[in-house]
């Protein structure tokens, strides 16, 4: 009985183990959102941090560092 239970558990878990485990590729092209920080010469006078592919993560990161803006290099 234990052998049968073990074989059933192996059969159920085998497809999950056989599935490939990799991250999806990031979208092509530059990230569409940047964090813009104010500099000594006003807004836009410092480099932008452009590594955000979704607006929500950009907003979360910008909360303490600046404003989330569209990346002008992204389409």
C-alpha positions as CSV (number, residue, x, y, z in Angstrom):
1,X,0.0,0.0,0.0
2,X,2.8,2.4,0.8
3,X,4.5,1.6,-2.4
4,X,1.3,2.4,-4.3
5,X,1.0,5.7,-2.5
6,X,4.6,6.6,-3.2
7,X,4.2,5.7,-6.9
8,X,1.1,7.9,-7.2
9,X,2.9,10.8,-5.5
10,X,5.8,10.5,-7.9
11,X,3.4,10.3,-10.9
12,X,1.6,13.5,-9.8
13,X,4.8,15.4,-9.1
14,X,6.7,14.3,-12.2
15,X,5.1,16.8,-14.7
16,X,5.8,19.7,-12.4
17,X,9.4,18.6,-12.1
18,X,9.8,18.2,-15.9
19,X,8.5,21.8,-16.6
20,X,11.3,24.2,-17.5
21,X,12.1,26.8,-14.8
22,X,13.3,30.0,-16.3
23,X,12.4,33.6,-16.2
24,X,10.6,35.2,-19.2
25,X,12.8,37.4,-21.3
26,X,12.5,41.2,-20.5
27,X,10.6,43.2,-23.2
28,X,12.7,44.3,-26.1
29,X,13.8,47.9,-26.3
30,X,14.6,50.4,-23.5
31,X,12.4,50.5,-20.4
32,X,9.4,52.9,-20.8
33,X,9.7,54.6,-17.4
34,X,12.4,56.6,-15.6
35,X,12.8,58.3,-12.3
36,X,13.7,62.0,-12.8
37,X,15.4,63.7,-9.9
38,X,15.8,67.4,-9.4
39,X,19.3,68.7,-9.5
40,X,21.0,72.0,-8.5
41,X,19.9,73.5,-11.8
42,X,16.3,72.5,-11.5
43,X,14.3,69.5,-12.7
44,X,16.0,67.4,-15.4
45,X,19.5,68.6,-14.6
46,X,20.6,65.2,-13.3
47,X,20.7,61.8,-15.0
48,X,17.5,59.8,-15.1
49,X,17.2,56.3,-13.7
50,X,15.6,54.5,-16.6
51,X,15.2,50.8,-15.7
52,X,11.5,50.4,-15.0
53,X,9.2,48.3,-17.3
54,X,6.0,49.0,-15.5
55,X,4.5,52.2,-14.0
56,X,3.7,50.8,-10.6
57,X,7.3,49.7,-9.8
58,X,8.5,53.1,-11.1
59,X,6.1,54.9,-8.8
60,X,7.1,52.8,-5.8
61,X,10.8,53.5,-6.4
62,X,10.2,57.2,-7.1
63,X,8.3,57.8,-3.9
64,X,11.5,58.6,-2.0
65,X,13.8,59.7,-4.9
66,X,11.9,61.8,-7.5
67,X,9.2,61.6,-10.1
68,X,8.2,58.8,-12.4
69,X,8.2,60.0,-16.0
70,X,8.1,58.5,-19.5
71,X,11.4,57.5,-21.1
72,X,11.9,59.6,-24.2
73,X,14.1,56.9,-25.7
74,X,11.3,54.3,-25.5
75,X,8.7,54.0,-28.2
